[in-house]
Amino acid sequence: MSSDMTHDSRSDTETGTSRPNFLVVMTDDQGPWALTRTMPELVTPTVDELVETGTIFDNFYCASPVCSPARASLLTGRMPSAHGVHDWLIPGEEQPDPHEEEYLGGLLTLPEVLHEAGYVCAMSGKWHVGTSRRPAPGFDFWYAHRKGGGPYFDAPIWDDHGNKRDEPRYFTDAVADEACRFLDDYASGNVAGRTTSNSPFYMQVNFTAPHHPWVGSHPQELCDLYSGCDFASVPREPPHPWSKPRTEFYEAFDDPVPQLRGYAASLSGVDRALRLLLDKLDEHDLASDTVIVYMADNGFSCGHHGIWGKGNGTYPLNFWENSVRVPFIIRLPGQTEAHEVSDHVSATGFMSTICELAGVDPADDPLRAGSSFANLARSGVDDAKRESVMVFDEYGGGRMVRSGDYKLIERYDGPGELYHLGNDPEERENLYGTATHAHVQSELHDRLREWFAHHETAADSAWAHDVQGWGQLVPLRRGYDDKHMYVHGLHLR
């Protein structure tokens, strides 16, 4: 990989300001409720510290309620129907015709933009946006899970030579250890043969936690934190009629405590790893120049709304708040005062936000969907009138728009939903098709169709595709039909 740089300095020569480093910590399947402010049973003192000294976004929406398309949107700023990743990606080694796909090849990504602007870029952990055998474009440092999830001990990874091996360390610890190794290399002035003394860094630390498996999967000392806990803050509901028959979640409906204990233990493991990372920044005198981001790829429910899972925890695929909202906390260099942002914000603006904070101008992309929320990150207040801002979501043949208190979900082949979240935050009363809300439904329908018409391509749109949440085999651009492109429930389990 080339280490040529177009901007070989930590300082912006035009403004004289220093360019910050970025530490982006991402969890996998963390619901917006899984923070101590709403789940007091959690033991996560380091995340709590970030909340107390940073800016927390209460209404941060992922682009799709499943990992691979959500991550692809963070990297490109595009919606799934403009980048072509529509479901979680099945690893090549698990396919009938094993092969590794790039998926985002040819699309401009955040690490590529930052790398070209002089940043040293690193990734440790879960990639799951195509092949992870070798570093994705823009990355100088790479430690990668081979798949998208799996066991926490003996996790499948790639070694530095692109060979398969199993990781003997608890994977959450391994991800943090390797991220710390990058910081040590960076501080020493050399990462993979590249001199780093005049370059800021961007590092993604992508944990698989709290993705299942939960029971018997985590170190005893983490599980012991929740000994005797009954998790009273988590609702117990019978399975929703749409609840998908995922065998790994059957027991959770009958006795959720063992599953919740594992879920919580995995988050405490992430918290412990985050502490290690922050201490490493302090050790190398990097903390004062580093933006810290803590976020999840997509949401999750542990019995909420009668489901265990995310968008693919039901069929029809769902867009309930716990699936599409995620925790998002950001702390800027020197920030000590907490801010809370209630504005609705889309994860498609993540790329633009990081670029603005870095002082980098990415090439124009008419399909980039999100706008920067850097002003909100800086002060909790934006100059724009964000009450008029809408957020959008999609998953296969389903699409969602949130505008003010209203949320509309439409499906190519399936039921529609309309909720007033101000009056009905639990999304229990479907107003779709009612005479009293016909005008609102019609207006949001028009806005949804018009907006997607400007943020999708014919080649990558999944509006008419039969995505059922069981996985994607190949990129849409290869031109296969749904039988070959997606795995359907009857064929997979």
N, C-alpha and C positions, 0 to 999 in steps of 0.2 A: 504494500500500500504506500502510495506517495505521501511524503511528509511536507511537500511544498506548501507554502503559506502565502496568502495575499496580504496578511496583516500580522507581522511578526513582533507584536508588542502588547504588553498588558495595558498600555495607555492609548486612548483615542487621541491621535495627534491633532485632530481638528478642534476638539473641545478641551483637551488636557485632562479629561477625567479618566479614572482607572476603570478598566473593564472587570466586572466581577467574575468569580468562579461560580459554578452551579453544582450543587449536590441535589439530585432529584431521586427521592426514595418512593418507590411504587409498590403497593401491596396488590394482591390478587384476590378479588372477590370480597372486598370489605364494604359492608353496607354503611350508609351514612349514619346509622344509629349506633355503629360499633366504635364509639368514642366515650370516654368516661362521663361526659356531660349528659349523655342519654343512656349509657349502660354503665352505671356506677360500679358494677362488679369488676370491671376491667382493671388490671394492674399494668398501667402504661405511663410511668412517671416522666419519661423523656418526651413522649408525644404531648403529654399535658404541659410540659415546660414550653414546647413550641406554641401551643395554643395561648399560653399566658404571655408570650413575648412576640408573637407573630400575628398574622392576619388569617382568620379562618373564614371560608366561604360556605355559607349555609345552603346555598342553592347552586351547586356546581354539578353540571350535567355532562355525563359521558356522551359520546356520539352514537354508541350502540351498547346495549346491555349484555355484551359478551366480550371476552378478552381480545381476541385477535383484531377484529375491526375497530374496537375502541383504541387499541394501541396504535394501529395504523393511522388513525385520525389524529392522534397526538403527534405523531411523527411528521405528518404531511399537512395538517390543517384542513384536509378534505373530508367530506362525508364518505361513508362506505361506497355509495353509488358513484363516486368519482375516483376511488382508488381500487375498488374491486375485491376487497376482502370483506366477506359478508358473514362468516361464521368462524368458530374456532378452527384452526388449521390442523389437520391430521398429519403427523410427521410422515415423511416419505417412507421411513422404515416400517411403518404400520400399514402401508397401502398395498393393494394387490400387485401394483407395478411400481416398486420402490424407486423414488426419485426425489430430489430436493429442489424446491422452487424458491425463487427470490421474492415473488409477489410484488414488491414495491420497486423492482428494477425499472429504471427510467423515470421515476418520480422523484422530485426534489424533497429531501427530508431534512429535519432539523439538524441532526449531527453533521450532515454534509455542508449545510450552510455555515454552521459554526466552525467546522474544520477549515473551510476555505477562508474564513475570517481570522484564522490564527489560533483557534482554540485547540487544545489537546482533549480529545473525546474518549471516554471510557464507558464500557458497559459490563456490569457484573450481574449475572442471574438469568432471569427468564426473558427471552426475546419473543418467540412465538408469532413472528410476523414473516414467516418464511424460514429458509434454511439458516441455521445458526452454527454450521460447521466451521465457518470462517468469519472474521469480522465483517459486519455490514459496512457499506460505504460510509466513510467519515470517521470511523472509529480507529483509534490507535491502540487501545487496550481492550481485551475481550476475554471474558470468562462466561461460558454459556451452558445453560441447560439444553439438552438435545430436543426436548419435547415442550409441552406446555404445562405439565403437572405430573404428579406421581409421588412416589415415596419420598419421605424427608431424609431417610437414611438410605445410602446406596442409590442416590438419585442419578439418573442418566445424564452425563455431561460429555462435552467434547474436550479433549486435551489440547495443548498448544500446537499439536501437529495435525489436528483434524481427525484424531482417532477416538473411537468410542471407549468410554470407561465409566465406571460407577464411582461416585463420590462417597468416600467413607465418612466424612464429616456430616453432622446435622446440616442440612442444606442451607438453612437460614444463616447459620454461623459461617458456613463456607462462603456464601455470597458476601457477607460483611468482611471476612478475612481477605478475600481477593480484592475487594474495594479498598481496603486499608493497604494492601500491597501496592495498588496503583498510587495511592497517596504517598507512600514511602518513595516509590520510584520518581514520582513527580517532584517531590521535595528534593530528591538527590540530583535533579537536573536532567534526567534521561528516562524516557518511556519508549520502549521498543525501538531504541536507536534514534529517537527524536529528542533534540535538545529542548527543554521545557522552561528554561530560566526566564524567558521573556514572554511566555504565553500563559494565558488563563486556562482553566480547565472546565469542561462540562462532563459530569459523570452521572449516568443512570444506574441506580442500584435497585434491581427489579427482583423482589422476593416472590416466591410462589405462595407463601403464607398470606392469608389464612385459607387458601384453597384446600379442599379435602384431599387426602384422608385425614381425619381428626383423631379417631380413637386408636391408642397404642402407637402414635406416630411422632410423639414429641418427648423431649427429655423430661425425666421425672420431676426435676426441680421446677420446671415451668408448670407442669400439671398440678404440683402440690400447692401452687399459689391459689388454686381454686378448690381445694379440698373442702368438702361440706357445703359448697356454694350451690344454691338452687336456681340462680339466675332469674330472680323474680321480675326483673325489668323486661324480660323477653316474653312476648305473648305466646300462649298456647292456644292454637286454633285447629279445628279439624281440617283435613285436606280440602283445598279449593277444588271445585269441579274440573277446573282446567289443569290441575296438578299433574305433572308428567310422571309416569311410572318409572322413576329412576331408582334402581334397586339399592344404590348406596345410601339413599335417604329414607328407606322404609322404616327403619328402627327409630329414626329421629322423631317421627310423629308419635310413637308410643312412649318413648322415654328420651326426651331431648337433652337431659343433663349431661350424659357422657359426650355427646356430640358438641354441646356448647362448651364443655370444659376443654375439649381439644381445640375448638375454634378460638377460644379466649387464650389458651396457652400459646397457640401459634402467634397471636398478636403480641403477647408478652415477649416472645422470642424476637420478633421484629423490633420491639421497643428496646430490648437489650442490645441488639445489633446497632440500632440507631445511636445509642449512647456510645458505643465503641467508635462509630464513625465521627461523631462530634468531638470525642476526646482526641481522635487522631488529627482532626483539623486543628485543635488547640495545640497539640504536640508540635505541629509543623508551622504554627503561627499563621494559619490560613483562614481561621474562623471569621476574622474581621472583614475579609474580602469575599465571603462566600454567601450566595443566596441558597437558602435551604427550602426545599419543597417536599412536602409529605402528601401523598395522594394515593388513590386506588384507580385501577383501570376501569372497573365497572362495579355496580352495587351488588347486593346479595340480601337474601332473606333467610333467616333461621326460624321458620315458623310464622313469620309475619305474613299477613294476608293469606294464611293457609298454604304457604309453599315453602319448600326448602330449595333454594337455588336462585338463579338470576333470570335473565330474559328467556333462557331456554329451560327454565324450571317448570314451564307450563306449555301447553299447546292448546290454543294459539299462543305464540310467543308473546310475552307480556312486556309492558312499559310502565309498570307501577313504580312509584317514587323510589322505593327501596332498591329497584333494579337499575334505574337510570341516574340517580343522584349518588355522588361519592364524596368522601371526605377530601377536602383540599385545604392545606395550610401552607402558607409561605412566609418566610422570615427574611427580610432584606438585611444587608450588612448594616450594623449599627442599630437595628431596630430593637427596642426594649418594651415598647408600648403595644398592648393587644388591640387589635381591631376586629370587628365582626362585620361581614358583608352579607347583606340579605339579597342583593341583586341576583337575578338569574344570569348565570354565566355558562357558556358552552366550552367544553374541552377542546373544540376545534380552534379556539383562540389561544391555546397553549403555545403553539409554535411562534405565533406573532408576538406573544407576551415575552417569551424568553429572548427572542431576537431584539425586541425593544429594550429590555433591561440590559442586554449585552452591547447595545449600540451597533447592531448589525442590521443591514437592510437586505432581506431576502429578495430574490428575483420575483417579479410580479407573477401571480398565478390567478387567473380569473375564476378558478374553481375552488380556491381557498375559501372556506366557509366562515371561519371565525375571525373576530377582531380582537386586538390586544386589550387585555384588562390590566395592563401595567399600572395605570393610575389608581385602580382599586387596590392593587397590591401595595402600592406606596403609602396610601393614606386611608383606605377604606371608603374613599369618595371619588367619584368619577366626574369629569367635566361633562360627559355626555348625559343625555336624558335617558337613562337606562330603563325607565319604567315602560318604554315602548319596545324594548328589546325582547325578541322571541328566541327561544331555544328549540332545537330540533333534534330528533333521534330517529334511528331506523334500524330495523333488523329484518332482513329478507323482504318479504312482501308486506311489511308493516311499517308505518311511519307515524311520528308523533310531533305535535307542536305544543309548546307551553307558552301562553301569552297572558300575562297578569295572573289572575286566579284560575283561568280556564286551561284545561288540557284536553286536546282532541287526539284520538288515535284512530287511524284508518288503515284498513287492510285490503290488499288486492282481492283476497278471497277469504272472508271471515268477518266476524262481528266488529262493529265500530263502538268506540267508547268516548264519552264526553263527561268530564268531571269539573266541578267547581271546588278547587282545593281550599279556598277560604272557608267555605261552609262544610266541606267534606274532605278533610285532610287524609282520611284513611281510604279514600276512593271506593266507597261502598255504593254510592247512588249513581248509576249510569244514566246520564241525561240525554244520551244519544237517541235521536228520533222522536224526542218529545216536542210537542207543539210550542211549549213555553220557551224552548231554547233553539228553535229552528233558525232564527236569525244569527245567533252566535255560531251555531254549527256551520251554517253556510259560509259565513265570513271566514272562519278558521280553515274550512275546507279550501276556499279559494287561495288563502295565503299559503297553505301547505303546498298545494299544487304549483303555485307560481314560484315559490322559493326553490323547491326541488328542481324545477325546470331550469334554473340557473346554476344549480350545484350538483349536477349529475352528468354523466356521459351515456350515450346509447350503449356503448360497449361494456360499461361497468355497472349499470343500473341493475338492481335486483328486484325491482318492484313487481315484476311478473314471474319471478323465480320461486320455486317451491322449496324454500329454506325451512327446515323443521327443527334446527338446533342440534343436529347430531354430528355436524362437522362438515368442513369443506375440503375437497381433495386437490383441486387445481385452480389456477386463476381463471376468472371469467374470460379474459382476453384470449385464452386458448380455444374458445369457441365450442366447448362440449355442451351437451344438453344436461338438464338437471340430474338425469340418471347417473351420469359420469362425473358431475361436478360436485354434487352434495351427497352426503350419506343420509339416508332416511331411516327412521326408527326401526322399521320392519327388517331392514337389512343389517343393521349394526348390532342390535342387542337380541 
